[in-house]
Amino acid sequence: MLRLRAEKPDLSSAGMAQELSSTLGKQVSADWVRQNLRRARERFAEFLLDELAGSLEKPTREWLEEELIDLHLLNYCQQALRNWKPGG
């Protein structure tokens, strides 16, 4: 889902639903696409934070925030950063 959004950023939710329905072999709605795209973004942000944190011996929220700023990803990961717990 994230790949489709990245490859076709101008595609509407309805257009994504049509493409995904063909790919998945089942009918999905634009509402389903929006909900699952939101979930996929949240999971990706959590995964990204875990990977960044795993690269340090003792990661801090401040360090992660600085890295996300440098990578221009802070806007996408703000909620995950608020929820992040060291060692979590």
HUNORDA-V39380 format. One record per residue. N is the residue number from 1. RES is the residue in one letter. D_CENTER is the distance of its C-alpha to the mean C-alpha in whole Angstrom. Layout:
N|RES|D_CENTER ; N|RES|D_CENTER
This chain:
1|M|10 ; 2|L|8 ; 3|R|11 ; 4|L|13 ; 5|R|11 ; 6|A|11 ; 7|E|15 ; 8|K|16 ; 9|P|14 ; 10|D|18 ; 11|L|18 ; 12|S|18 ; 13|S|17 ; 14|A|20 ; 15|G|20 ; 16|M|17 ; 17|A|18 ; 18|Q|21 ; 19|E|20 ; 20|L|18 ; 21|S|21 ; 22|S|23 ; 23|T|21 ; 24|L|20 ; 25|G|24 ; 26|K|24 ; 27|Q|23 ; 28|V|20 ; 29|S|20 ; 30|A|18 ; 31|D|18 ; 32|W|16 ; 33|V|14 ; 34|R|13 ; 35|Q|12 ; 36|N|10 ; 37|L|8 ; 38|R|7 ; 39|R|7 ; 40|A|5 ; 41|R|2 ; 42|E|5 ; 43|R|5 ; 44|F|3 ; 45|A|5 ; 46|E|8 ; 47|F|8 ; 48|L|8 ; 49|L|11 ; 50|D|13 ; 51|E|13 ; 52|L|14 ; 53|A|16 ; 54|G|18 ; 55|S|19 ; 56|L|22 ; 57|E|25 ; 58|K|24 ; 59|P|21 ; 60|T|21 ; 61|R|18 ; 62|E|20 ; 63|W|20 ; 64|L|16 ; 65|E|16 ; 66|E|18 ; 67|E|16 ; 68|L|13 ; 69|I|16 ; 70|D|17 ; 71|L|14 ; 72|H|14 ; 73|L|10 ; 74|L|12 ; 75|N|11 ; 76|Y|7 ; 77|C|8 ; 78|Q|11 ; 79|Q|11 ; 80|A|10 ; 81|L|12 ; 82|R|15 ; 83|N|14 ; 84|W|15 ; 85|K|18 ; 86|P|20 ; 87|G|21 ; 88|G|18
